[in-house]
């Protein structure tokens, strides 16, 4: 179909914390690249975003901080919105799901399906806190993971092993907020019967959208092959959009149901405010000549490919007139890790956008470039600060920035900053210009296929072409004997520079704006990409300045030090005391004769990897004790002179031909190593502990 316009949506971030690089790489940068690309082509585009302000995460944050949920969402909505603006994410509208327009729109949407008999009502048993008198959502429930047996797994996922869970699978579940044990109570809710739409979804997705990315198509097929089941659209919560049905007091719309409706309500909010520019909201959502693209992370594939389309399909069945369009493509990305570890909001293991913008002022495009170069388009990828520095210094500075600077400086040196005349061309000139002319086709093919990483690489290849052209033609040498030839070379170089401003605009908008300013040229439409006459002979350039600057080791080390501190804090917070042993009594304890002694000698036992041999001054003539802690003490001499605790009344035991007369007391540290228990203040050897 020949589409007249494109509606672009990006997953709504939860307003319970800032945006991090995982969100940017997975959703917002690719969505922004695509929106800017289509606008450059002169295509009608509407780019919709907004904050997701309902659900459990915001309520957990509010309880932790002792403030209202509204205060939480207000704070983070403004922080997220301003961070996106500073970073150059070019939303046409960025609103929120607590707006009056959204509340009414989502309520009406639910009511349409309810009145049309599209829901089924079911009563199930769910976890309940008897003390706080509330049903708990999956994220509010914690317990022991049934897979890896780590404590503190959530009711929907174990962050340690990554297993997807349900609350019923947890061992000894409890309220994550207050630690209360849980019971189960019956509660009634409305469900969207996905199973009734299974056949339609199989036809629409598996037969109709084989062009979708493999990860998207594969996850949808997996869900469909497993058989779909009804999914609750309401929850027992005191924060959210009240269920617009009599007798549903204390129930709200489930966040997964109301959040995607936010795309529509935010569009309506924009169109109501700017009908002159964007027209009616129905044109973007209920006109078959509109193409809709969802940009999301892989954790949202099911909601945007199966659940939300089913909601729209059910609504369409309730209305004979207007019909909602369905997504044409859902280019979902995989996850981005940080320094080899999964990004985690709860563990503060992330690079937060607002902090990056403060730490690296004026370097928005550096992060955009690096995250696009490492985009997890087909598999999970990793962000490291070393790679961030290398890509900036070795690519943005040494390739792109270096070419622009050389072309500008040489033009000012030999032609007073005016674009020289392009004279007679040789074969190498024509070959270079032919490669330049093909840039548009190469980049468009990749962008149209949502291959943003490869498209940006092609853009950088144009800068490489310019660098190679200058290095091969050596205009600084030509200037000594043939200034006209120098002018031809620099004219071609400047045409490449002007094309770089166009091709990089979707990826690096701030740098392109700076380059346009240096070239003193108006922004050109995408259709001019590849042209060789963007700058006329005699056009006056402005003074050159560096397009990018090197990032020093000190700036990178500061970020690594921050992550090291966070990792140490997380390890300390994650430590849990071992389970208590069986109860005992003072009589049993008194049977152990624990005493203090000074280590006179300590050495490894020959032919043993585990044993250390201690000679102890025990205040009673001395004794030898063997201890299996050699792997924790590669240099046993560090223990000589230490006063240690030992059990004196264990019966002698021979090991490796040596008689051991007791046991050294040790403790297991966080890293699993054994640490000998020592005495901090000097005491007489042989005294008893007890």
C-alpha positions in Angstrom: 0.0 0.0 0.0 1.1 3.5 -0.7 1.0 5.1 2.8 0.4 8.8 3.1 1.7 9.2 6.6 3.6 7.4 9.4 2.7 7.1 13.0 5.7 6.3 15.2 5.2 5.2 18.8 7.9 4.5 21.4 7.4 2.4 24.6 6.2 4.6 27.5 8.9 4.7 30.2 7.9 4.1 33.8 7.9 7.3 35.8 9.6 5.7 38.7 13.2 6.6 37.8 15.3 8.3 35.1 16.0 7.0 31.6 19.1 4.9 31.1 21.2 3.8 28.2 19.3 0.5 27.8 16.1 2.4 27.1 17.9 4.7 24.7 19.6 1.9 22.7 16.6 -0.3 22.7 13.8 2.2 21.9 14.3 5.9 21.7 17.4 6.4 19.6 16.2 4.1 16.8 12.7 5.7 16.9 14.2 9.2 16.7 16.5 8.2 13.8 13.5 6.9 11.9 11.4 9.9 12.6 14.1 12.3 11.6 14.8 10.3 8.4 11.2 10.4 7.3 10.9 14.1 8.1 14.0 14.7 6.0 12.3 13.0 3.1 9.3 15.4 3.6 7.0 12.6 4.7 4.1 13.4 7.2 5.2 11.9 10.5 3.8 11.9 14.1 6.2 10.7 16.8 4.4 9.9 20.0 5.8 9.4 23.5 4.9 9.8 27.1 5.4 8.6 30.7 3.7 5.5 32.0 2.5 6.7 35.4 0.4 3.8 36.7 1.2 0.3 37.8 3.3 -1.1 40.7 6.8 0.4 40.2 5.7 4.0 41.0 3.8 2.8 44.1 6.9 1.0 45.4 9.0 4.1 44.9 6.5 6.2 46.7 6.4 3.9 49.7 10.2 3.7 49.9 10.5 7.5 49.9 7.5 8.1 52.1 5.8 10.5 49.6 2.6 10.3 47.5 2.6 8.5 44.2 1.6 11.7 42.5 4.7 13.4 43.8 6.8 10.5 42.4 5.3 10.6 38.9 5.4 14.4 38.7 9.1 14.4 39.6 10.2 11.6 37.1 7.9 12.7 34.3 9.6 16.1 34.3 13.0 14.6 34.6 12.4 12.1 31.8 10.8 14.7 29.5 13.6 17.3 30.0 16.3 14.6 29.5 14.8 13.6 26.2 14.6 17.2 25.1 18.3 17.8 26.1 19.3 14.6 24.3 17.4 15.6 21.1 14.7 12.9 21.0 12.3 14.8 18.6 8.9 13.8 20.0 5.9 15.6 18.4 4.2 15.0 21.7 5.4 13.7 25.1 2.5 13.5 27.5 1.5 11.2 30.4 -1.0 8.6 31.4 -2.2 10.6 34.4 -3.6 13.3 32.2 -7.4 13.9 32.2 -7.6 13.2 28.5 -6.0 9.8 29.0 -8.1 8.8 32.0 -11.3 9.6 30.0 -10.0 7.9 26.8 -8.9 4.7 28.5 -12.1 4.5 30.5 -14.2 4.9 27.4 -12.1 2.3 25.6 -12.6 -0.2 28.4 -16.3 0.6 28.5 -16.7 0.0 24.8 -15.2 -3.5 25.1 -17.2 -4.1 28.3 -20.5 -3.1 26.7 -19.7 -5.1 23.6 -19.3 -8.3 25.7 -15.6 -8.7 24.8 -14.4 -9.4 28.4 -14.9 -12.5 30.5 -15.2 -12.2 34.3 -13.3 -14.7 36.5 -12.7 -15.2 40.2 -9.3 -16.4 41.3 -7.3 -16.6 44.5 -4.5 -14.1 44.8 -1.9 -13.2 47.4 -3.2 -10.9 50.2 -1.6 -9.1 53.1 -3.9 -9.4 56.1 -2.2 -6.6 58.0 -2.4 -3.9 55.2 -5.7 -5.3 53.8 -4.5 -5.3 50.2 -4.0 -7.7 47.3 -0.5 -7.7 46.0 0.8 -7.4 42.4 3.5 -9.7 41.2 6.2 -7.0 41.6 5.1 -6.4 45.2 5.7 -10.1 46.1 9.1 -11.5 46.9 10.4 -14.9 48.0 13.0 -17.6 47.3 13.6 -18.3 43.7 12.6 -21.9 42.8 15.3 -22.1 40.2 18.5 -20.7 41.7 17.2 -20.5 45.3 18.4 -16.9 45.8 16.4 -14.9 48.3 14.4 -11.8 47.3 13.2 -12.9 43.8 10.2 -10.9 42.6 6.8 -12.5 41.8 7.4 -12.0 38.1 11.2 -12.5 37.7 14.4 -13.5 39.5 17.0 -10.8 38.8 19.8 -13.1 39.8 19.2 -15.9 37.3 16.8 -14.1 35.0 14.0 -16.7 35.3 10.5 -15.6 34.5 8.3 -16.5 37.4 4.8 -16.3 38.8 4.1 -15.6 42.5 2.8 -19.1 43.0 6.2 -20.5 42.2 8.1 -18.5 44.9 9.2 -20.3 48.0 7.9 -18.6 51.2 6.5 -15.5 49.5 6.1 -12.3 51.4 5.2 -8.6 51.0 8.2 -6.9 49.4 7.4 -3.6 51.2 7.0 -4.7 54.8 8.0 -8.4 54.9 4.6 -9.6 56.0 3.7 -13.2 55.2 0.9 -13.7 52.7 -2.4 -15.5 52.5 -4.7 -16.0 49.5 -8.1 -14.6 49.0 -10.6 -14.8 46.2 -11.1 -11.7 44.0 -13.0 -11.1 40.8 -11.6 -9.4 37.6 -12.3 -8.9 34.0 -10.1 -10.7 31.4 -9.4 -10.2 27.7 -9.9 -13.6 26.1 -6.8 -13.8 23.9 -7.6 -17.4 23.2 -10.6 -16.4 21.2 -8.4 -14.4 18.9 -5.7 -17.0 18.5 -6.7 -18.0 14.9 -6.9 -14.4 13.8 -3.5 -13.6 15.4 -1.9 -16.6 13.7 -3.1 -15.5 10.3 -2.2 -11.8 10.9 1.3 -12.4 12.3 2.6 -15.7 11.2 1.2 -15.4 7.6 0.9 -11.7 7.2 4.1 -10.4 8.8 7.0 -12.8 8.0 9.1 -9.7 7.3 9.2 -8.8 11.0 12.5 -9.2 12.8 13.4 -12.8 13.7 13.3 -12.1 17.4 9.9 -10.5 17.2 8.4 -13.1 14.9 9.9 -15.9 16.9 8.6 -14.7 20.2 5.1 -14.3 18.8 5.2 -17.7 17.3 6.4 -19.2 20.6 3.4 -17.6 22.4 1.0 -18.7 19.8 2.3 -22.2 19.6 1.9 -22.5 23.4 -1.7 -21.5 23.2 -3.1 -18.1 24.4 -5.1 -17.7 27.6 -7.4 -14.9 28.9 -5.4 -12.0 30.5 -6.7 -9.9 33.3 -7.3 -6.2 32.4 -8.1 -5.1 36.0 -6.3 -5.2 39.3 -7.0 -4.5 43.0 -5.0 -1.3 43.5 -5.6 2.2 44.9 -3.6 3.9 42.1 -4.6 3.9 38.5 -7.7 4.5 36.4 -10.8 3.3 38.2 -12.7 0.5 36.5 -15.8 2.3 35.0 -18.2 -0.4 36.1 -20.7 -0.3 39.0 -19.5 -2.5 41.8 -15.9 -2.4 40.8 -14.8 -0.1 43.7 -11.1 -0.6 44.6 -10.2 -1.9 41.2 -8.3 -0.1 38.5 -7.3 -0.8 34.9 -4.3 -3.0 34.7 -1.3 -0.9 33.6 -0.6 -3.1 30.5 -4.1 -2.3 29.3 -4.2 1.4 29.9 -0.5 2.2 28.9 -0.7 1.5 25.1 -4.0 3.4 25.0 -1.8 6.3 26.0 -0.4 6.3 22.4 -3.9 7.2 21.2 -4.8 9.6 24.0 -1.5 11.5 23.6 -2.1 11.8 19.9 -5.6 13.2 20.6 -4.1 15.7 23.1 -1.6 16.9 20.4 -4.2 17.1 17.6 -6.7 18.9 19.8 -4.1 21.5 20.6 -2.5 21.7 17.1 -5.2 20.8 14.5 -3.6 23.2 12.0 -0.4 21.1 11.8 -1.5 17.6 12.7 -5.2 17.5 11.8 -7.6 15.1 13.5 -6.3 12.3 15.8 -8.5 9.8 13.9 -6.5 10.4 10.8 -3.5 9.0 12.5 -5.3 6.0 14.1 -8.3 5.2 12.0 -7.2 5.8 8.4 -5.9 2.8 6.5 -3.4 5.0 4.6 -1.5 5.6 7.8 1.3 3.3 8.6 2.0 2.6 12.3 5.4 1.5 13.6 6.0 0.5 17.3 9.6 0.9 18.7 10.0 -1.2 21.8 12.3 -3.5 23.8 12.0 -7.2 23.7 10.2 -7.3 27.0 7.3 -5.6 25.3 7.0 -7.7 22.2 4.0 -9.7 23.4 2.1 -6.6 24.5 2.5 -4.8 21.2 2.2 -7.7 18.8 -0.4 -9.8 20.5 -2.2 -8.0 23.3 -2.6 -4.4 22.0 -3.6 -5.6 18.5 -6.2 -7.8 20.1 -7.6 -4.8 22.1 -7.8 -2.8 18.9 -9.4 -5.7 17.0 -12.0 -6.2 19.8 -12.8 -2.5 19.7 -13.2 -2.6 15.9 -15.7 -5.5 16.3 -17.8 -3.3 18.6 -18.0 -0.4 16.0 -19.4 -0.6 12.5 -17.8 2.7 11.4 -14.4 3.8 12.4 -11.7 1.1 12.6 -8.3 1.3 14.3 -5.3 0.4 12.2 -2.8 -2.3 13.3 1.0 -2.0 13.5 2.7 -2.5 10.2 6.0 -3.3 11.9 7.4 -3.7 15.4 11.2 -3.4 15.2 12.0 -4.5 18.7 15.6 -4.6 20.0 17.2 -7.0 22.4 18.8 -5.8 25.7 21.9 -3.7 26.2 24.2 -4.7 29.1 26.6 -2.5 31.0 30.2 -3.6 31.4 29.2 -7.3 31.1 26.4 -7.1 33.6 22.6 -6.8 33.1 21.4 -3.2 33.5 19.3 -3.0 36.7 17.3 0.0 38.0 16.9 -1.5 41.4 20.7 -2.1 41.7 21.5 1.3 40.3 23.6 -0.5 37.7 23.0 1.8 34.8 24.3 4.9 33.0 21.5 7.4 33.6 20.8 9.9 30.8 20.4 12.9 33.0 23.7 12.2 34.7 25.5 11.6 31.4 24.2 15.0 30.1 25.7 16.7 33.2 29.0 14.7 33.1 29.5 15.1 29.4 28.0 18.5 28.4 27.7 19.0 24.7 28.4 15.3 23.9 24.9 14.1 23.2 25.9 12.9 19.7 28.8 10.9 21.1 26.4 8.7 23.2 23.9 8.6 20.3 26.7 7.4 18.0 28.1 4.8 20.4 24.7 3.3 21.3 23.7 3.1 17.6 27.0 1.5 16.8 26.4 -1.1 19.5 22.6 -1.3 19.0 21.3 -4.7 20.2 19.3 -5.2 17.0 19.6 -9.0 16.7 21.1 -10.0 20.0 22.0 -8.6 23.4 25.0 -6.3 23.3 27.4 -4.6 25.8 28.2 -1.0 26.6 31.7 -0.4 28.0 33.3 3.0 28.8 36.5 1.8 27.1 34.5 1.3 23.8 32.7 4.6 24.3 36.1 6.4 24.5 37.6 4.5 21.6 34.7 5.1 19.3 34.8 8.8 20.1 38.5 9.3 19.7 39.1 6.8 16.9 36.0 7.4 14.8 34.2 10.6 15.5 37.4 12.6 16.2 40.0 10.8 14.0 37.7 10.1 11.0 34.7 12.4 10.7 35.9 15.4 12.7 39.4 15.1 11.2 38.1 15.2 7.6 35.9 18.2 8.2 38.7 20.1 9.9 41.2 19.4 7.1 38.8 20.4 4.4 37.8 23.6 6.1 41.3 24.6 7.2 42.8 24.0 3.8 40.0 26.0 2.1 40.7 29.0 4.4 44.4 28.7 3.9 44.4 28.6 0.1 41.1 30.2 -0.9 40.3 32.6 2.0 37.4 30.4 3.1 35.5 30.5 -0.2 34.4 27.3 -2.0 36.8 27.0 -5.0 35.8 26.3 -8.5 35.7 22.6 -9.5 37.8 22.3 -12.6 38.7 19.3 -14.8 38.1 15.9 -13.2 40.4 12.9 -13.4 39.4 9.3 -13.1 40.0 9.2 -9.3 37.7 12.3 -8.9 35.0 10.7 -10.9 35.3 7.5 -8.9 35.0 9.4 -5.7 32.0 11.3 -6.8 30.3 8.1 -8.0 30.7 6.7 -4.5 29.3 9.9 -3.1 26.3 9.7 -5.5 25.5 6.2 -4.2 25.3 7.1 -0.5 21.6 7.9 -0.5 20.5 4.6 -2.0 22.8 2.6 0.4 21.6 4.4 3.5 17.9 4.4 2.5 17.9 0.7 1.9 19.2 0.1 5.4 16.9 2.6 7.2 13.8 1.3 5.4 14.7 -2.1 6.8 15.3 -0.7 10.3 19.0 -1.6 10.2 20.1 1.6 12.0 23.5 0.3 13.0 24.5 -0.6 9.5 23.0 2.7 8.1 25.2 4.7 10.5 28.2 2.7 9.5 27.5 3.7 5.8 27.3 7.3 6.9 30.7 7.0 8.6 32.1 5.3 5.5 31.4 8.6 3.6 33.7 10.4 6.1 36.2 7.6 5.5 35.9 8.3 1.8 36.6 12.0 2.3 39.6 11.3 4.5 41.1 8.9 1.9 40.4 11.3 -0.9 42.4 14.1 0.8 45.2 11.7 1.8 45.5 10.3 -1.7 45.3 13.6 -3.6 47.4 15.7 -1.2 46.1 19.2 -2.0 48.7 20.8 0.2 51.4 19.5 -2.2 49.3 20.4 -5.3 49.1 24.0 -4.1 52.8 24.5 -4.7 52.5 24.1 -8.4 48.8 23.8 -9.4 46.3 25.9 -7.4 43.5 25.1 -9.8 43.9 21.4 -9.1 44.0 22.2 -5.4 40.7 24.0 -5.9 39.1 21.0 -7.6 40.1 18.7 -4.8 38.8 21.0 -2.1 35.6 21.6 -3.9 34.9 17.8 -4.0 36.0 17.5 -0.3 33.6 20.3 0.6 30.7 18.6 -1.3 31.4 15.5 0.7 31.3 17.6 3.9 28.0 19.1 3.0 26.6 15.6 2.3 27.8 14.4 5.7 25.7 17.1 7.3 22.6 15.6 5.6 23.4 11.9 6.1 24.3 12.3 9.7 21.3 14.4 10.7 19.1 11.5 11.8 21.9 10.0 13.8 23.9 13.0 15.1 21.6 16.0 14.9 23.7 18.4 17.1 26.8 17.7 15.0 25.0 18.2 11.8 23.6 21.5 13.0 27.1 22.6 13.9 28.4 21.5 10.5 25.6 23.4 8.7 26.6 26.5 10.6 30.3 26.1 9.8 29.5 25.6 6.1 27.0 28.6 6.4 24.4 26.6 4.4 20.7 26.0 5.0 19.6 22.5 5.9 19.0 20.5 2.7 16.2 17.9 2.2 17.2 14.3 2.2 16.6 14.1 -1.6 19.7 16.2 -2.1 21.9 13.6 -0.4 24.5 12.4 -3.0 24.4 15.7 -5.0 27.8 17.2 -5.9 26.6 20.8 -6.1 25.4 21.5 -2.6 27.9 24.3 -2.2 28.4 26.8 -5.1 31.8 28.1 -6.1 32.5 31.3 -4.3 30.3 30.5 -1.3 31.9 31.9 1.9 32.5 29.4 4.7 32.7 30.4 8.4 35.7 29.8 10.6 36.4 26.2 11.2 36.1 24.6 14.7 36.4 21.1 16.0 33.3 19.1 15.4 34.3 16.6 18.1 37.0 16.6 20.8 38.9 13.8 22.5 37.7 12.3 25.7 40.5 11.9 28.2 41.3 8.9 30.4 40.4 10.9 33.6 36.7 11.3 32.4 36.4 7.6 31.7 38.1 6.5 35.0 35.6 8.7 36.9 32.8 6.6 35.4 34.5 3.3 36.1 35.2 4.4 39.7 31.5 5.2 40.1 30.5 1.7 38.8 33.0 0.1 41.1 31.5 1.8 44.1 28.0 0.8 43.0 29.1 -2.8 42.5 30.7 -2.9 46.0 27.5 -1.4 47.5 25.4 -4.0 45.8 27.6 -6.8 46.9 27.4 -5.6 50.5 23.6 -5.2 50.3 23.2 -8.6 48.7 25.0 -10.4 51.5 22.8 -12.5 53.7 23.7 -14.3 56.9 23.8 -18.1 56.6 20.7 -19.9 58.0 20.9 -20.7 61.7 21.9 -24.2 62.7 19.8 -26.4 64.9 19.1 -24.9 68.4 21.6 -25.9 71.1 22.2 -24.9 74.7 24.9 -23.6 77.0 25.9 -27.1 78.2 26.8 -28.1 74.6 28.7 -24.9 74.1 30.7 -25.4 77.3 32.0 -28.7 76.0 34.1 -26.8 73.5 37.4 -25.4 75.0 38.1 -22.3 72.9 41.4 -20.6 73.7 43.7 -17.8 72.5 47.1 -18.6 71.1 49.9 -16.8 69.1 51.0 -18.2 65.7 54.8 -18.8 66.0 55.1 -20.5 62.6 52.8 -21.1 59.6 53.7 -23.0 56.4 52.1 -25.1 53.6 52.0 -28.8 54.1 54.0 -30.5 51.4 52.0 -32.4 48.8 48.8 -30.7 50.0 46.9 -27.9 48.2 44.6 -27.2 51.2 46.5 -27.7 54.4 48.5 -25.1 56.4 50.6 -26.2 59.4 50.5 -23.9 62.4 52.8 -23.9 65.4 50.9 -22.3 68.2 52.1 -20.8 71.6 49.1 -22.0 73.6 50.4 -21.0 77.0 50.8 -24.7 77.8 54.0 -25.6 76.0 52.8 -25.2 72.4 51.0 -27.4 69.9 50.7 -28.1 66.2 47.4 -27.6 64.3 46.6 -28.3 60.7 43.9 -26.1 58.9 42.5 -26.5 55.4 42.8 -22.8 54.5 45.8 -22.8 52.3 43.9 -21.5 49.2 42.8 -18.5 51.1 46.3 -17.7 52.3 48.8 -18.0 49.4 51.4 -16.3 51.7 50.9 -18.0 55.1 53.6 -15.8 56.7 51.1 -13.0 57.1 49.5 -15.1 59.9 52.8 -15.3 61.9 52.5 -13.2 65.1 48.7 -13.1 65.0 46.7 -14.1 68.1 44.1 -16.6 66.9 41.2 -18.6 68.4 41.5 -22.4 68.5 39.6 -25.3 69.9 42.0 -27.0 72.4 40.1 -30.2 73.4 39.5 -31.8 70.0 41.1 -35.3 70.0 44.4 -35.4 68.0 44.0 -36.4 64.3 46.7 -37.4 61.8 46.7 -35.8 58.3 49.4 -36.2 55.7 51.5 -37.9 58.4 51.3 -34.9 60.8 49.3 -34.9 64.1 46.9 -32.0 64.4 46.1 -31.0 68.0 43.0 -28.8 67.7 41.2 -26.6 65.2 41.8 -23.0 64.1 38.5 -20.9 64.0 37.8 -19.2 60.7 34.9 -17.4 59.0 33.7 -17.4 55.3 34.1 -14.0 53.7 31.8 -12.5 50.9 34.2 -13.8 48.2 34.1 -17.3 49.6 37.5 -17.2 51.1 38.2 -18.3 54.7 39.5 -15.7 57.1 41.2 -16.7 60.3 39.5 -15.3 63.4 42.0 -13.1 65.2 42.1 -11.2 68.5 42.2 -7.4 68.2 43.7 -6.6 71.6 46.6 -8.5 73.2 45.6 -11.2 75.7 47.6 -13.9 77.5 48.1 -17.1 75.5 46.1 -20.0 76.8 43.1 -18.0 78.2 39.7 -19.5 77.6 36.9 -17.9 75.5 33.4 -18.2 76.8 
